[in-house]
Amino acid sequence: MDDNPEAAEALSRFNRMLLDAALRPLWQGHESGAPGLLEAFAAGITQHPERWHELHRRYSRKQLELWSNLVAADPARPVAGAAAPADRRFRGAEWRLPYFNYLAESYLLAAQWLRETVDAAKLDPHARRKLDFFSRQWIDALSPANFPWSNPEAIRLAAETRGESLASGLKNLAADLDTGLVSITDEQAFEVGRNLAVTPGAVIYENDFMQLIQYRPATAAVFERPLLMVPPCINKFYILDLQPENSFVRFAVEEGHTVFMVSWRNMPVSMGRATWDDYLEHGVIKALALAQEICGVDRVNALGFCVGGTLLASALAAAGHGARTPAASVTLLTTMLDYSDTGELSVFIDEAHVSRREQEFRHGGVLHGRELALTFASLRANDLIWNYVVNNYLKGRTPEPFDLLYWNSDSTDLPGAMYVYYLRNMYLENNLRVPHRLTMCGVPVDLGTIDAPAYFLASREDHIVPWKTAYAGRRLLPGRPEFVLAASGHIAGVINPAARKRRNYWINTSVTEDPEQWLASAQTCPGSWWSHWSAWLAQHSGKMVAARVKLGGGADTEIEPAPGRYVREKSIRRAATPA
């Protein structure tokens, strides 16, 4: 790389881009003039200097021991035992060589010292959570495994391939520079409409915000009431319709449901002034009305995933104001309605940040999907960033094909106006949970007016929607909502096909305010929650009728085959600067 200054500069620029958003809060204060996190940290440890000195003395002693062991070691003889068998970054046999073993052990010791020092600082809870998060980003970024000169596996591979691995790595780097994201799957292995989102159906309506897809029946008889799915608008809908064997849409169709899907548009700069209310009125509420009209029913079953669930609940509260809720049942998958605890995402949200974004988008513009993708990836930086930096750039390999990660990389651009409304009123001020505090589509909304049976699904290891936060949301809806807890994380907990009989889920019909108490007395069920949900939904789907062969109705006929144009539109390459 020293012989190629352009490549070295490219790698340096890419690393700066990856680290800037995550590490800047460590040393910068907010625009309001408040101290930066490192200043707050320094102030915190001075309140308990004895603990800091004890940690520092122990750290120095152990580092000296490591150095003494390195000096006494035979450079050619591997050290007994890997640096850290539980840490997969250092499991390779090359890390047993004394010098590289020293690098790994010294790094892990320094990481432990920093974590303990952060824990010892006396800080308020929000500052502590931020400092813990951003110091972890720093720790992850500085691993010796992330650099070509300190990763013995990359050095060995470069020697064995006579530099071909490094040449391939630079090609991979060049390909990723334009998108600003590290490739985490083989992009050539998948194509929407070819081997993803292939459940048969048609777009039967479209406007500037969404296309509405109706899927063809797979059974001779179907339930009377259709099922409308509202996916998150920050990602593409086909997370619910991946490959046939793990398609939630296909499962629902084969269970006898007439399924409609909202396919959100990837917003152009010209739509940058679109609002939260626009998404409700022209998106969810319009889709509810069309499903009712096409199937000739007064109410439909409705399902929302993540922020799609927040949109759905908001729309039902607005549409049902003074009238009957247009939903016969509501399913909310990994959805927040009460934003009291947003987990690690809260480290990005404070008044100064939200005010700055409001100023940034005051004249319109769109939020680039890449920005959100980097934010979510930073929550699991070792798995979703640095693992692929090592694999793709240092070792010159192509990531394995994985449909979930392909979807994860397929970013969506959002209107700036809608985005900052969501930041302030949900994440920052938690207004949705308070009856009549927010007015949507001209109506003071109250989630307590959604008079429909509800099914809440949360995932126990969810790092985006903490399961206890999802549990808190059930109290905002009337009656006794069903709450189910799936194993695994935000996506894998939801997309768990029933046929595979993998993982498990927990159910408990008792009502308690304490989520831990709920879990302690919950029943563990093997396999996927899909079958449990299907049995629940059948109770609210009406009688069986002949399947509707013709899609759409009246003026809403088949516009184009599913999955439609909107889902194929790619995020713009760079964030638009508001005028």
N, C-alpha and C positions, 0 to 999 in steps of 0.2 A: 504493500500500500504506500510505502514511502516513495516508491518510484512513480506513483500516480497521484500527484497532488490534487487533481480534480476529484478523484474518487475519495481521497481523504477528506477533502472539503465537503463533499456530498454527505459522507457518513457523519461528519461533525454537525452539519446543518440539520440532518435528520434527527440526530440525538437531541439537539437543542429544541427542535420542534416538539419532540415527545415529552421532554422534561419540563418545558417552560411552564405549562399550565399547572402541572402537579407540584413543582418545587418552588415556584415563585412565592407562595404564601409563607414559606419558611423564613424568608428574610425581608419581605415587603410588608409594610403596614397598609391598612385600608385607606381608601381615598379620603375618609373622614378624618385622617390624622391619627387614628388609633395606632398603638405600637404593633409592629410585626410579631409573628409568632415566636421568633427567636428572642426578641426583646422580652416578651411575656414569659418565655421559658427561663431566661436568665433571672428575671425578677422572682420567678417561682422558686428556683433552687436556692436563692439567697435566704429564703425564709426557713430553710432547713439545711444549713451548710454541713452539719455533722453527717447526715445521710449521704450527701454528695461526696464528701471526702472519703467516706468508707467505701463507696462504690468505686471511686477513682483509684484508691489504694489497691483494692482487690483486682481491678482491671489491669493496672500496671504490673502487679506481681505475676498474673497469669500470662500477660504478653511477654514478660521476661523469661518465663518458663518455656514458652513456645520458641522463643529465639534461641535459648540455650539448647533445646532439643534439636533445632535445625542445624546449629553449628556442629553438634556432636554426631549428626547422622551421616550415613554413607549416601552420597547423592545418587548413586545408581541402585540402591536397594529400597524397594517400596516400604513405606511405613505400615506397620501392622494395623489393619482396620482402616476404613475410609474416614474422611474428615468428619462426616456426619451422615451415617447410614440412613437416617430418617429424612434427610434433605436430598431430594432427587437431583438437584443441581450438581451435587458433588459425588454421585454414586459411581461414576466411571472409574475404571482401574487407574487411569492416568493421574487422578487426584491423589493417589497413594504415594507418588514420588515426593520426597521430602520437601522440596521447594514449593510445589503446588499444594501439598498438604498444609504447609505452613500458611500459604495465602488464604486457603479456605478456612482453616481454624482461626486465624487472626481476624478475618472478616466476621465470622460468626460470633467471636468473642466481642468484637467492637459493636456488632448489632445488638447483642444482649446487653452490653453496657449502656447503649443509648436508650433502649426500651426501659431499662430499670431506672435510668436517670429521669426520663419523661414521667414515669410512674411516681417518682419521688417528688416531683415539682408540685407545689400547691397552686392550683389553677382552678378557675370556675369550670363547670362541667363541659360547656361548649368549647372553651379554649383548650381543655384537655383532649377532647375528642378530635379537634382539628390538629393539634400538635401530634397526637398519636398517629393520625392518618398520614399526615404529610411527612413525618419522620420515617414512617414505614415506606413511603414512596422513595425517600432518599436511600434508605437501607437497601431496598430491592434494586434500585438503579445502580448502586455502586458494587454490586456483587462482582467478584473477579471472573465469574462465569460469563459476564456480559461483554468482555473485551478480548479482542483477538490475541493480544500479547500476554494475557494471564489465564487463558482457557486452554489447558493442555490437550483437551479432546480436539479442539479446532486446530491447534498447532500440529498434532499428529496427523490429522486428516489432510491438512495442507501439504505436509511432507509426503504422505503416501500418494497423493494425487498430483504431485508436482505443481501445486498452485492452482489446479483446476477448481477446487472447492472454493477458494477465495474469489476466483474469477466469476464463478456462478453466483456467489454471494453478492458481488457488486452488481451483477445483472438484476438480481432480485431486488436489491436496494434501489436501483434506478427505476425499476418498474413501480415501486411503492412511493417514490418521491412525489409523483403527481397527485396521488390520492391523499397523501398525508397520513396514511394508516399502514400498519404492518399487516401483510397478508397472513391470515390465520387458517386458510383452507385453500385447496386447489380450485382456483376460480374457474378453470376450464372444465371441471367435472360436472357442473350444474348449469341448467338454464331454465328459467321460469317459463312454464308452458311446455317444456320438453320432458323433464324428469322431476320438476317441482311444480306444485299448483296445477295438477293434471286431472283433478276430479271434474267430470263432465258437467258443463253448465253454460250459461250465457250471461252477458251483461244486458240487463233489461231496462236500465235507467242510468243517466249520468248528468252531472252538473259540474260547476267549477270546483267542487270540493270532493266529490266522490263518484265512484261508479258503484252501482248496486248489482251484485251477481246473484242469480238464482240457479241452484244446482238441480240437475235432472234426477228424478226419483230412481232408486235402486230396488224398490219393492213395489208390488202390485197395489198394495194399500198403504196409506200414510196417515199419520195423525192429522186431525182436523186443523189444529193450530200449528202454524209454521214456527220456525226458530230463526231469529235474526241474530247474527254474530257481529259484534262491534269490536274490532281489533284495536290495538294501540295505534295512534296516528303518528307516533315517532318511529314506527317501523312498518314494514310491509305486511299485508294481511296473511301471507302464505306461511307464517309460522304455524297457522292452524290448518294448513293444507300442504304439508311437505311432500314426501314421497308416499305412494299409496299405502305402504305398510305402517306408516306412522302419521297418517292424516286424520286429524280430529274431525274435519269436515266429512270425509268419507265415512268415518265411524258413525257420525250422527245421521247421515243419509241412509246408511245401511240399517240403522235402527228404526227407520220408518219416518224420519222427520223431513219436512220440506224446508230446506236450509237457504237462507238469504245471507249474503256477506257484504259488508261495507268495505270497499277498497278505496282507501284514502288517497287523494292526489298528492304527488310529490310537488310541493308548492313552488311556482316560479316567483321571481322577484316582484312581478306585477301584482301578486296576491299577498304581498307582505303586510297589508293593513287589515287582513282578515282577522276576525275576533273569535273568542271563545263562543260567543253567542252564534256566530255564523256556523261554526262546527256543529252546534246543537240544532239550529233551525234547518240548515241545508244538508246536514249529515244525518244525525241520529233520528231526529223527529221526522224528517222526510222519509227515511228508510222504514221507520215504524209504520207510517201511514200507507206506504206502498205495499208492504207485506200484508197489512190488514185488508187493503182493497183487493189485491190480487187473489188472496185466498178466501175472501168473503167472510172474514171473522171480525169480531169486535175487539179482540185482544190477541196478542201474540206472545210467545215465549221469547225472552231476550237474554242475550249473553254478552258480557263485556270482559275484556282481558286487559289487565294493567290500567293504563290511563284510559283505555277504551271503556273500562268499567266505571271510571270516574265520569267520563262523558255520558255514559248510559244513565247512571243514577241522576246526574244533573238534568238530563233531558226528560226523564220520567217525572222528576219532581216539578219541572216547568210545564210539561205537557199535561200532567194530571191535576194541575192547580184548579180547584173548584169543580173537577170532573173525575170520572173514574180513570185510574191509571191504565194506560194502553197496553200494559204487560200483564199476562196471566201468571208469569213467573219471571224471576230475575236470577241469573247466575253471574256471579262476580268472581273472576279468576285472578288471584294475586293482585287485588285492587286495594288502594287506599281511599277511604272516605274521611277518616280522621287522621290528620297529618301530625299528630303530637310527637311521634318518634319516627323519623324518616331514615333512621340508621345512618350509615356512613355518608349518604348523599347530603346530609345536613351540613357537612363541613364546607360545602360549596355555597351555602345559602346564608346570607345575612342582609341587613338593610342596605349596607353600602353596595354590595354586589347587585342586589335587585334594582336599586336606584340607578346604578351605572348602566345596567342592561335596558332599563326603561328609557334612559336618555339615548342610548345607542339606537333603539328602534322607534324613537318618537316620530320619525317620518316614514316608517315602513321598513322594508328589508326583510330578509329571511335568515333564520338560524340554520347554519349549515349542519347537515346530519353528521358530518365528521366530528364536529365539536361534541355532540352528545355521545357519539361512539367512543371517543377518547375518554370522556368522563366515566362512562360505564366500565370501560376496560381498565381504568385506573383502580377500580374497586378490587380487581383481581389481577394486579399488574404482573406478577410472576407467571400466571397462567396465560394471560391474554396479550401481554406485550413482550416481556423479556424472554420467555420461552421461545417465541417465534423470531425475535432478534437473533438469538443464538442459532436456532435451526436454519433460518433463511439466509442470514448474512454471514455469520461466522463459519457455518458448515456448508453453505451453498445448497441446501436441500429444499425441496418443494413440500409444503405442508400436505398432510393427508387430507383427502376429500371428506368433508363432514357437512351434512346439509344444515344443521343448526348453526354452525359457524359461518357458512355461506350467507344464510339469512341475516346473521348478526352483522355482517360486513355490508349489507345492502342498505345503506343509510337513506334517510328521508329528510328533506328540508321542510321546516315549519315556518309559518308566518311569525314575524317578530312580535306583532301585537298580541297574538294569541299566546305565544310562549311566555311573555312577561306577565300577562294576566294570570296564567297558571302558576308561575313562580311566586307571585305576591300573595294571591288569594288562597292557594293551597299550601305550598311549602313554607312560606314565611309567616303568614298570618293565620292559617288553618281556619278559614272562614266558612268552608262548606258545611262543617259539622254544626254550626250555629243557625238555628231556624231563622229565616227571613233576613239574615245579614247580607246575603248576596241576592241581587236581582238579575235573573237570566231570561232573555227573550221577553222582557217586560214584566216578569213575574217574580215576586219574592219567593225564593225556593226554600222548601223544608223537606229534607229527606224522610222525615217521619210520615209524610203523606203518601209514600209509595206503598199502597195497600196491595201488595202481591207477595206470595211466598218467595223466599230468597234462599239461595244456595251460595255460601261463601267457600271458596277454596283458597288455602294458603299453602306455601311450601316452607318446610322447616328450616332449610338452609338458604333461604332467599336473602340475597345481599342488596336487593333493590326495594322490595316491599317486605320488611320484616314481618314475620308471621304474627307476632303479637300486635302489631299495628293493624294488620288486616282483621284480626280478631276484634280489636276495638271498634272497627267500623260496623260490625254487626249490631251494636247497640243503637245505632242511629236509625235503623229501619224498624218498623213496627213488627209485632208478633214475635215468633220464635224462629229466627232464621237458622237453617241448617249450616253447621260449620264443619268442614272437613280439612284435615291437615295432611298434605302429601309429603313424602320423603323427597330429598334432593333440593335443587335450587329453583330459581325464578322461571327458567324455561324447562329444564329436564323434569321438574316436578309436575308441570302441566302436560307436557308432551310425553306421555308414558302409555303407549298403546296397550289396550286391554289384552290383546292376543299374546303379547310377550310375557305377561305374568311376572313382571319385574317390580322390584321395590315393594313398598307398602304404603298404607295410609292409616290415619287415626280418625275415629268417629266417637262422638259422645253427645247424647241428646240432652244431658243436663245443662242447666243455665247457671253460669257463675261469672262474676266480674273478673276473676283472676285467671288469665290464660294458662299459667303454670298449673293451677289447680285443675283446670279443664283437662290438660294433657295427662296429669298424674292419674286420673280416673278414666281416661279414654281407652277404647278398645282398639287394638292393633289388627289391621286386616291386610292379608298378603295381596300382592298384585297392584293393579291400577285402580284409581278412583273412578275411571271412566264408567265402569259398569254400575257402580253405586249411583253416580249422577244420572245415568240413563234410566235407572229404575225410578229415581226421584222425579225426573222430568216427565216420564210417562203419565204420572198422576195428574199433571197439569196441562196435558196436551189434547184433551178432548177425545172424541170417538175416532174410530178408523174410517177413512173414506177412500174412494178410488184415487189412485195417484194422478196428479195433474200432469198430463203429457205435454201440454202447451205451456211454455214458459212465458212469464209476463202476463199482461192483460190490458185490453183497451189500447191506448196509445203507447203503452210501455211494452214493446215487443223486443225481440232479440236484436240487439245492436251489433254485437260481435261475440265470438266464442269466449268463454272463460279461459284464462284469467283476466283478459282485457288489457287495454293499453296502459292504464294508469300505473299498474304494478310493475310494468317493465321500464318505466321512466327512471333514469338514474339521477342521483343527487348531483347538483352542480359541483364542479371541481373545487371552487373556492367560495368562501363565504361572501355574500354580497354586502357591500358597505352601504348603509342607509344614506339616502340623499340628504 
